[in-house]
Every structure is written in structure tokens, then in C-alpha cells.
Amino acid sequence: MRFFCDRCGLCCKHIDQIPELKKFDSGNGRCENLTDENLCAIYEKRPIICNVSKMFELVYSSWMTEEDYWKLNFEGCKKLKRDAFKM
């Protein structure tokens, strides 16, 4: 199982809720590196916290299965989408 990103950009439009990404916040919760096409302008040099695979390897693999990790990411993505449609 892998996390499929549909490039909606919602995770990058709500970084104000992630303290580790505060320096990338353009002032409205949106990452300053998010392009108009919902792509990352610094993708190859993005912070580790933005790299789902590396975060599993470096942080979560010691206490969570890979399958559970992908499910957690998928659920977080679904929540962002649900919350976005409530507005």
C-alpha cells in the first residue's frame, strides 16, 4: 500500500497547523512554495516532514507498520478534504 497524492494542494494550503513548517507559511496558512498548479516549487529539496516516505522511514517505522502509516496519511487527507468542503 502506498499513499496516492491527487495533488489537490490542501495539505500545503494548511501548513499553519504544523509548527515545523512555520517558516514556509506565506502568512495565510499556505506554503510559499506551492505553485498555482498545486505543485511544490522545491520538491527535490522539500523539508523531510513533507516527504511522506522519508517520514515513515525516519520517524514512524519504529512504532507503526507501514500499512498503518499509509492509512493514517490517507485518513488525514480525507479529513482535509471533508473540512474544505464544509467551508
N, C-alpha and C positions, 0 to 999 in steps of 0.2 A: 504494500500500500504506500502510495506517495501522495503528497498534498498537491492538488491541481489548482493553480492560480489562474483565474479567468481575467486577471488584470483590470478589475473594477476600480482599483486605486483606493478603496475605502480604508484599508489599514494605513496607508500613507497620508490620508486626509484626517486622521485622528491621532497623530503622534503626541499630542499634548497630554495624553493619558499615560505616556510611557516616559518616566523620568530619564532613562538612559538616552533618549532621543531629543531631549530638550534643546540642545544646541542646533538641531536641524529644523526646529519649528519656525516657520516664516511669520509667526505672530497670530495666526488664526487656526492653529492646530494642524495645518497642512505642512508636509515636509517640503522644504525649499528645493529639494532635488527631484520632486515629482513633476514630470513634464505634462503638457496638455494632452498627451496621448496615454496618460496613466502609466508611464514607464519611468524607471529610475535613471536619472542622468549620471549617477555614479555607481551603477550596478556592479561593475567589476571591483570597485573599492568601497562598496557599501559596508556599513557597520555590521559586525558579527550578529547583533541582535536582529538584523533584517534578513539574515541568511538562515532560513528555516532548517536546512540540512545541517549546517555547521553548529547551530544552537543545539540540535539533538546530540550531535557527537560530543560537543564540549561541556554541555550542562546536563541535559536530561537523560542521557543514556545510562547514567549511573543509578538512576532510581525509577525509570519508566521504560516500558517496552517501546520499540519503535512504532508498533501499530497503535498503541495508546497515544503516543505523541502526535501522530498524524491525525488521529481522531480529534484530539484536543484542538489542534490548529484548525481543522475543518469546522468544529463547533464554534470556535472564536470568529471565524469568517462568517458563518451563518448568522451569528448574533449581530455582527456589524451590519450586515445586510438587512436584518429584521429591524434594527434600530433606525437605520437610514430611511426605511420606508414609513416609519411612524411619524417622521417629521413633516 
